[in-house]
Amino acid sequence: MLKLFQPIDPDRPLGGRYKVVSQLGAGGFGQTFLAEDLHLPGNPRCVVKQLQPQVKDPTSLQIARRLFDTEAQALYKLGNHDQIPRLLAHFEQDQEFYLAQELIEGEPLSEEMTGQPWSEGRVIALLRDTLTALAFVHQQNVIHRDIKPSNLMRRRSDGKIVLIDFGAVKQASTVLVNPETGPTQTISIGTHGYMPNEQLGGNPRFCSDVYALGKLAIQALTGVPPKLLHEDPHTCEIVWRDRAPHVSPDLADIIDKMVRYDFRARYPTANQALADVEQLPVPADESVVPPVQQAIAEVSLGTQSSQKAEVEAPLGTQSSQEADIPTATAPTLAADELLGKPAAAQPTESLLPRPVSRPASSPAPLPAVALAVPKALQSGIPSTVIHSILTRIQTLRPLPVVAGAGAVILIFLVGRTFTAPRAEQAVSNGSVPSAAAESPASPADPQAQVTALLTEGDRLRQANQYQPALDQYDQAIALNPDNAEAHWGRCYSLVYMQQIDSGITACDQALAIQPEYPEALWLKGYALDQKQQHTESLKLYEQAIALKPDFAQAWSNKGTALLLLGEPQQAIDAFDRATELDPDLAEAWNNRGAALWSLRRFDEAVNSIDRAIEIRPDYQDALSLREQMRQQLGR
């Protein structure tokens, strides 16, 4: 497993210059601190990120050090642009790498994306602003590789978008080295749902950034997270226009070109996309977004962070909490953010019913989170990667992105797919029928009103309309603060909207009312997984299972947590129990295949993935993983 973070001595300035004021967060790539620069007048504050090399032997550390320095030099150049935070310094202390970065006042775009569709003019303004900065990045021969809402900061002073969390240094710090051959593996950086196939396969291009921004634009226009969007079964293109009837054909055509399945059909770089976007008219009242409420954001090159100093883990991969519910669904093995970052598997389409105080029926997968596999799992995996897909060993060419990173290969990563109760299934034995089903209470009856609000909230939530659903749950809670079911629905919706901390608070409220609530324990565990708190989430899954031994989704999520904690055999045992309880739980079969592969039980791994595909023939994560396995094994 990854080593524990070393405590920071507040009386010993980092690099002899930066005095730590507080810890902003921690993720799979390291820790982030708010610090004061003791060498400048007034001791201005900045952000210092600690990146922990995944190697310790002298030869490997020297190679990692050289890569880190090369990538940092490239990032210094990027800070010459007004919409890219400056890298103030990079240094090494106690065999740990550090970045000192400009502190940005503002809010992450994820705070603005509440599930409500944006107007066309607002999206055009966002595209113009972001593409302007991204075009500069591409001109410097750098690929960002992790464009998503939490990595776009709305600067308080002028409302402009600032790009943060570049993946280059993150990659250099996580390189794995073979003393005889040099760099052999790195974490795949990015966030599942926003990454195109070529990036998932380890070959990011300039147009990969364009694709990610296009997916973000679709999310803004529709209010639908990327992983909940469907693809045309024949062309693999994203189907979204029916969800945004207010969008003009001109803008829709541009976005379609940004997100083409075939990278050769996309805009080659941000500059070409910007040229077309600039031809579109922007309503005068939407051309400029007013400055947002002040907040301090970490400008992170290593882990994603929000203005509230939350450190996201990338798809590494990474990437995590984003966009859709935490990039995670029923534990489906995908990568996006190394024990620190989450990638995500495509959530299944099944809807969740409201799990009142009663036991819920078999859950259906939530969106998945991608995380990198602990170091302990990397052994025995010959140059392979799993990011919901097992990426065939592949040396990255000196592509524009990781210039200077040399020949590197992705790491074996795991992404989880978390499940939630299926709405269409009948509640399990012993469940209590809803009040509405029991009696035709009068509309004036407070309990009847609560029941009606919960029913409407569930309907909206199942239709991916999370903010309206929250409004219904809030009204239900106002009428009956002790309704655990309403708090659960609130938790689920908030987590899906990437408001993880608020979601955890809602789950805690449900559990305070009803401590023995397996679905709430399970959902809180999923939320903690989004924060890379896998040990804590594992405990919650076990509590849920103790209360509800036949809870297949809890067993599946337990397996994923164990895998991420470096216990593949125990993970397999949990996946076996999950599939015994629910033979059609595709996510469990898929993740089981990844665990078996990590133990070099290749034939069994293939059979497990094949079973996932048999259950869900359109399961893209499993299909991609199976293809990578086929290429690895030559069959």
N, C-alpha and C positions, 0 to 999 in steps of 0.2 A: 504494500500500500504506500501511498505517498507519505512522506515523512511529515511529522507535526510541525507547525510553524514555531519558530524560535521566538521567545518573548523579546520584545524590544525594550531596552533600557532607556527610559525617558531622559535620564541625565547624561546620556552619551549621544550627542548629535550624530545622525546618520551622515556618513561621508565627512564627518567633522564639521558639518555646516547646517544640517537640517534638524531642528529640534521638533520631535514628535509632540503634537498637541493632543491628538486623539486618533483612534483607529476608525476609519470610515467603513471598512468592510473587509471581508476575506472570501476568497474563492479558490477554485482549483489551481489557479496560476500563482497565487501569492496573496499578500495582504496590501491594503491601501491605507495610507495615513494622511491626516491633515497635519501640516508641519509649518514651521516658521524658518525663514532663511536668515540665519544669524550673520551672514556676511554682507547683507544689504541694509542700508539705513531704514529704520522703522520696522525691521524684521517682517517683511511682507509674507503673507501666507501662500502656500502652494500645496500641491498634492504630491506625495511621494509613494511610489508603488514598488513593492518588493516582489521580485520574481525569483522563484526558486528553481534552479537548474535540476533536472531529473537525473543528473549524474554526479558522481563525486570523485572518481578516480582522476588523477592529474591529467592524463592524456585527453580524456573525454571532456573534462572541465575546460581545458585550454581551447578545444575546438568550439565548445558552446560559447565560451567567452569571445572568441573571434567573430562568431556569427552574431552575437548580441551587439558587439561594437559596430559591425557592418550595418545592421538594421537600424541601430540608433542614429548613425550618421545620415541615413536616408530620411529618417523622421525629423531631424533638425531642419532639413530643407523644406519640409512641408509646413513648418511653422511660419514661413514667410507669408502665408496667406491669411487674410483677416478672419476667415471662417474655419481656421484650423488652429487648435491650441498649440502653444509653443512647448517644445521639449526643452526644458531649462538646463538639464544636466543628466548624465548617466554615469554610474560608477558601480564599483563592486566593494562589498564589505563582508568579511567572514564567509566568503564563497557564495554570497547571495548577490544577485543583480538588482540594481535600483534605478528608477527613473524619477526625476523631479520634473513635474509638469505644471503648466499654468492652471490656475484655479479659475473656473468659469462660473459665473452667476447666471442661473437660469433654470429651466425645467426640461427634462427629457420629453421628447415628442410623445412618448408612451402615455404621459399624463393627459395629453390632449385627445388621444384616441380612445374614447370611452365606449365605443360600440355604436355610436350614432353616425350616420353617413355625413361626410363633409360636402359642402357645395363644390361645384366644378371650379369656380374661381379660386377658392381657397387651396384646392389641390394644385392648380396650375401655378399659383404663387409658391407653393412648397417645392414643386418640381424645379422651377426656375432657380430658386434660392439654393437648393441642394445640388443641382447639376452644375451650378457655377463653381461651387467648391470642389465637387468631384472631378470636374474637368481639369482643374489645376492639379489634383492628385494624379490623374492619369498622365498628364503632361510631364510629371516628374518620374514617369515609368513605375508607378506604385499602384497596386490594387488594394483597396481598403479591405475587402473580404468579409466584412461583417456589418453591412448596411441594414439597419433595422430601427424601429422607433426609439429604443432606449439609447441608441448610439448617435442620435441626432438631437442636439441640445438647442432649445430656443433661448438665445441669449437675452437676458433681462434688459440690457441697456437699449437695444435697438430691434429686438424681435427677430434677428437673423438666425439662420440655422448654422450651428457649429458642428463639424464632424469630429467625433471622438472615437476612441478605442480601435485604433488601427491594429491589424493582426500581425504585422511583420515581427516586432520585437517579441510578441507572445510566442510566435513560432520558434524564434531563435532560442528562447529560454526553455522550451520544452523539447528540444531536439534530443534524440537518443543516439548515442554514439557507439560504433563498433571500433575498438582500438585499432583494428587491422585495416578496416576499409574507410573509416571516417564516419560522417553523419549518415545515419540510416533511417531514422524515423523522426517524425514530428507530429504534433497534434494537428488535426485538420481544423482550421479556424473558420467559424461561420455559424449561422443559426439555421437549424432545420426549418423549412417553410419559406425561407427567403433565399436559400442557396439553390442554384440550378444544378443540373446533373453533372456538368463538367467539373464544378467545384467540389461536389460530393466525391467525385472520383479522383480528386487530388490535382486537378489541372485548372485552377482559377484563371480567368481572363478578365480584361477590362470590362467586357460585356457582362461578366458575372455580377459586377457591381450595378450595372444598368438594370439587370434582371431583378436584383434585390430591391432596388428603388421602385421599379415598376410594380412589384408585389406589394410594396408598402403603399403605393398610390391606390392600388385596387382596394386594399384594406381600408384606407381613408374614405374612399368613395362609397363603399358598400357597408362598412362597419363590421365586416366579416374577417376574422383572423385568417391568415394564409392557409393554414392546414385544414380549414373547413371549406375551402374552395374545391370545386370538382374539376376534373380534367376530361376533355373529350376522349372517349375510349378509342377513337380511331386516329386522331391526330396528336393526342397528348397535350393539346393546347388548353390553357386555363379558360374555363367557362365562367364569365362574371358579368357580362353586360346586362343580363336579365335582372341582376340585383341592383343595378344602378341606372334606371331608365332616364334619370335626369342628365346623364352625361352626353355631351355632343359627340357626333361621329368622329370629328377631327381629333379630339382628345382621346377617345377610345382607340382610334387607330394607332396613335402614338404609343399608348400604353401597351397595346397588343404587340407592337413591334419590340418594345422593351422586354417583354416576357416570353418571347418565342421559345419554344422547346429546343429548337436547333439554334445553337449559339451563332451559327453563320447567318441566320436570318435576322438577328438583332442589330441594334445600333452598335457599331464596333467599340465606341468609347462614349463617355459622357458628353463630350463636345458635340458629337453629331446629334445626340438626343436633344441637347440644349438648343441647337439651331432650330429644330422643328418646334419645340415647346415655345420658343420666343415668338413664333409666328401666330400663336394663339392669343386672342384678346383676353384680358383679365379685367373683371369689373373693377371700377375705380375704388370701390369701398373694400375690396378684398386684396388689392395689390400689395398691401403691407399689413403684416400681422402685428398688432400692438405688443409691446414688451410684456412679458409675463411676470407673475409675482416672483419676487426675489427668492432665491434659494441657492445654495452652493452645490455645484456639481463637480464630481471628480472627472477630470479629463483623463480618461484612462486609455493607455495604449496596450494594456495588458489584459484587463478584465473589464467587462462592461460595467458601468455604474450609473446609477440614477442620480438625480439632483439630491436625493436624500441619502446619497452615499451608499446606496445598495450596490454590492458588487455582483454583477451577473456573471455567470460562467458561460463562455461561448460554446458553439457547437464543437466543440472540441472534444470536442468539439463538441462545442461547442459550441451557442451559442448558444436559456438559457433563458432567459425566462421569457421571453418576449412575447411578443405578439399575440399569440393565441394563447390559449391558456397555457400555462407554462409550457413551453415547448414540450409537452409530454402527454402521453395518453396512457392507455393500459400499457404496462411495461413492454414497449417494443424496442428492440435494440437498435438504437440509432445513436449517433454521436453528436455532439455539438458542444462540448464544453467540458472538458476534462474534470472529472470528479469535481469540476468546477464549472464545466459548461454543459449545457444540455442541447441536444439536437432533438428532433422530435419525430415520432412516427406519426403517420397520418391517422387522425382519430377516426374511429369507426363512426358510422352514421347513426347508430342506435342512440336513442334519446334516454335521458334519465328521468325516472319518475320521482316524485318527491318522497324521500325516505323519512316518513314521520317517525314517531317513537317506535314504530314497528320495524322489524327487519325488512330490508329491501330485497328485491329479487336480484337475480344475477346481474351484476353491473356490466355496462358496456364501456369500452375504453374511452378515456378522456384523451386530450391531446397528449402526445408524448414528449418527454424531455430527453435531450441528448446529453450524455455526459461521457467524459473520457474514462477509460478504464484505469483502475489503480495500477501502479507499477507492478504489483505482484501478479497481475493477470497478464502482463505483457510477455512474460517468459513463455516459451513454447508456442508463440505465435510468429511464425516465420514471415516477417515483412508483410503483415496483413492489417487491414483496418476494417472495423465494423462501424458503420454510421447508419444504422438501420440498414446498412448495406455493408457488405464486407468488401472493402476496396482492395483490389488486387495490388500487390506490391508494385509500386510505380515510383520511379525517381522523378521528382519534379524538375522539369527543365528550368534553366535560369529564366523563368518567365518574368515579365515586368514586375510582378508583385514582390516576390521574395528575392529581389536582386540581392546577391551576396549570400543568400542562404545556402547556396551550393546544392548538391544532390541530397534530397531529403525524401523520406517516405512517411506516409501517415501512420498514426498509431491505432491500435485496436481500440475502438471506442464502443461505448454502450449507450443507447438512448432508451429511456423508458416510455412505455405507453401505459398510462394509468386509466383505469376503467371506472365507470360510474353506472349505477343501476339503469337498466333498460326500461324505458317508459312503457313499451308495448307489452312487457311481460307481466304476468299476474304476480301479485305480491306473494312472498313465500308463506308457507304454512304458519299460522299463528299471528299473521299480520292483522291489524285492525282496520276495518273498512272506514273510509272517510266519513265525516259527518254528513256530507252531501248525500252519500249513498244510504245512510241510515235513516234520514228523515227529511222531508221537504220543509226544512225550517223556513220561517219567514225571513225576507230580506232584512227586516229590522233586527233580527236576532244577531247579536255580535258574533257568535260562533259561526253562524252561517256566512256572515260577511268575511270572516277570517278564512273560512274554507273557500269561498269564491275568489278571494285575493290570492290564496295559495295556488288554486287551480289555474288562474290566469298567469301568475308568475311562472309556474311550471311550463305552461304553454309557450310563453315568450322565451323562456330559457332554452327550451327544446328547439325553438326556432332561431337560436343564436342571437336573440335580441336581449343581451344581458343587462343593459342599462334600464330599459323599460321593466324587465323582470325584477331588478333591484327595487324599483319604485313600488311594485306590488308587494314584495316581501317587507319593505319598510312600513307600508301601510298596515300590513297584517301584524307586524310587531308593535306598531303604535296601539292597535286594538288589544293585542294580547302579547305582552313582552315575554311571557313564559312559553311561547310556542317554539319548541326546539326545531320543528320542521322548517319554520320560516327562517331561522338563523342558519340552518343547513343550506337552504336554497340560496341565501345571501352569500354564504361562504363559497359555494360552487360558482356562482356568477362572478364574484370578485376575483377568484383565482383564474377563471377563464379570461378575465379582462386584464390579467397580469398584475393585479393589485394584491400581491401575495400576502403582505403583512396584514392588510385589512381583512383578507380572506381568513387568515389564521385566527384573527381576533373573533370573527364571526363564528368560526368552528368552536373556539373556546367557549363562546356564549352558549352555543347549542349543547356542549358537553357539561357546562355548569348546570344547565337545566336538567339534562339527562345524561349522567356520567357513563352509563352503559349503552352507548349509542354507536354500534360498530361502523355504520356508514360515516359518521362524523369523525371517528378516529381514523378511519381509512382515508378520508378526504384531507384531513389535517396532515396525515403522513405524506400524502401526495404533494401538498403545499410545501412541506419542509424539504422534500426532495428538490423542489424548484430552487431552494436556497442551499442546495448541496449538503444538507444536514441529514445524511443517510443513516447514521447511527440512531438518531432520534426518530426518524421516520420508521426504521425497522421496528423499534419498540412499539410504535403505534399500530403497525400492521399486526404485530403479534398479539396486542391487546384486542384488536378487532377480531382476530381469528379465535381467540379464547372465548369471546362472547358469541361468535357465530362461526363455528368450525367449518361450515360448508360455504364460506365466503370465498368463492373462487378468485375473484379479482384481488382480494387482499393477499391471498397466497401468491398470486402472480406478481404483485407489486413487491411482496416480501422477497421473492426470488430476484427481482431486478436490483433491489437495494443490496442484497447479499453479493450479487455479482459486482456491483460497483464498489463494494467494500472488500473485494478481493477474495471472496469465498465461493468460487464457481461450483464446487461439488454440492455445498449446501443450497446454492441457488437452484441447481438442477433438481434437488429433492423437493424444493418448494414449487418449481414449475411442474414437476410430475404430479404433485397433489392438486395443483390448479387445473391441469388438464384432465385429471381423474374426475374432478368435480364438474368441470365444464369442458367436455371434449372438443367443443367448437370455439374455444377461446384462442383465436389465431395469434394474438399478441404473446401469449404464454409460450406457444410452440415456437414462435419466431425467436424470442429471447432465450429460450431453452437451447435452440440451435447455436446461438452465439456462445452460450456458456460451454456447451460441448466442444465447440471449436477451440475455445481457449484452453481446453484440456487435451487438445490434439485428437479428439475422438471424432475424426472427420466424417466417417460414414454415418454415424449417428446424428451428427450435426446436419448433414444434408437431408437425412430422412425427416428430421424435425422441421426444417424449413419447408420441405415439400408438403408436409402436413398442413402448415400454415397456409400455403398457397392453395392447397386442395379445399380448405375451408373458405378462403377468400381469394378467388382467382385474380381479383384486381388489386391485391395487397402489394402496392408498389415497393414498399420497404423490403418485404420478403422476396419479391421477384428480383430486385436489385442484388440482394444479399445472395440469393441462389446463383445468380449469374456470376458474381464474383467468386463464389466457391467453385463453380464449374471451371472458371479460368484458372484458379489456383491449383485445382486437382487435375486439370487437363481432361475433364469429362463432364 
